[in-house]
Amino acid sequence: MKTIRSVKQLQKELNNLKKQGKKIGFTPTLGALHKGHLTLVKQMLKENDIGVVSIFVNPTQFNVKEDLDKYPRTIKADSDKLKKAKLDILFVPTVKEVYPKGLKTKLKLDLNGLDQRMEGKFRPGHFEGVCQVVKRLLDITTPDKLYMGQKDFQQFTIIRKMLDYLKIPTELVVCDIVREKNGLAMSSRNERLSKKARKEAELIHKTLNWIKRNRNKYSVKDLKEKAKAKMSIEGFEPEYVSIINGSTLKDIRKINAHKYVVACTAVWTEGVRLIDNLILFNK
Ligand code: AMP
């Protein structure tokens, strides 16, 4: 595995590989890698000649400075995991490399309101930062395929829209959510939870499954209210439960009036914000 820190060097390397006709896959991450990330990496390596992973804690997508400061940085352990997975290239740029002085990287995109709903309401500016960094990383790597997780449902939907809007020919591949044994979606943030909260957090996935099972029994309004109540046990505070059209991300009123429906939630516990989602159906 080659570890590259400079944009110039990475571009030189990738240009050579592209000249040889190699197909390039790319997985952007914030690091603190877990099995969820590694599943993306494995799929990328299977489907491409060369796999590139970036580890970059992007300051522009954190709307709370404290969250940025607290974000785990475990580059040595991450690098070992990626070596073991037989990754080809690890890209670890500095903020200056990604956002050099004088380079305009902020984007003006028409996302059709996708960035205003759910996470957008609670994390102002977050998706602007995500689009900015993904576009910049795509400009640098120009991959054939881009790998993202369904775990961040709104994020990949917005990136898909951005690719379409900017006519970027990279194909987006979305990978399933990888979960801990008790159903909790894997996340770097889980490490910040006590053993007790990490165990109890199984109620998030359980509640999403409850919504799925009961989708024809209750109205959407009741499903959301009941789900919120189920997740409001001591120490847990649901921020939102949304039942949305999976394409537009708009809240829906009637389940069966749509072809693609997803339940999404964000829940606070011990100062950690956990997000998860479940596709109820995609006809
Ligand atoms: P992050 O480092 O949190 O930005 O995540 C990098 C990529 O890994 C994103 O595309 C995430 O959606 C994906 N990812 C994070 N957690 C999981 C998970 N539990 N299962 C599958 N993919 C995940």
Residues whose N, C-alpha, C, O or C-beta is under 5 A from the ligand:
A	BS01	AMP	P28 T29 L30 G31 G36 H37 Y147 M148 G149 Q150 K151 D152 C175 D176 I177 V178 A185 M186 S187
